[in-house]
Amino acid sequence: MIFRIRSDHVAGAAFIMLGVAVFAISGDLPFGRLSAPGAGMMPKLLTGLMMLFAALIVIGAAQSQEFAAIDWSDRGHAAQVVLITAGAVAAYQPLGFLVAMALLVFALLVVIERRNALAAAGYSVALTLFAYWLFGKALKAPLERGILWF
């Protein structure tokens, strides 16, 4: 029997390696216990689940297409998404949540999805304000203030 590498083998292995890296990075964070969770509990719990599901993907990879047969014609589109997102991550601290997320959504809609700029601007601002209210106000999560100072 010839073993052929399939797309799910590669994807599953990549997520398992990412999980190992997150475990290594979050190793100094205290895990705590269920009654008093530490800062490292959630990253380790989510990473463990991600690695478990990635292993299940690898196990069930026989149904996926062969890795060599993947059509890479959409790689430019994927690279644009990665670059825009990386820019938003880099701008998050100096610009703050509101500005960085509004620009991220706007850029994704205009550059990637080729939507009308005015409609994309309105949607970006509305979505970002809703997310700010939900996470910053209702859930009281600390969000980066950035240049707007609120």
Secondary structure, DSSP 4 states (H G I P E B T S, - for coil): -----BHHHHHHHHHHHHHHHHHHHGGGS--EETTEE-TTHHHHHHHHHHHHHHHHHHHTGGGSPBGGG---TTHHHHHHHHHHHHHHHHHHHHH-HHHHHHHHHHHIIIIIS---HHHHHHHHHHHHHHHIIIIIIIS------GGG--
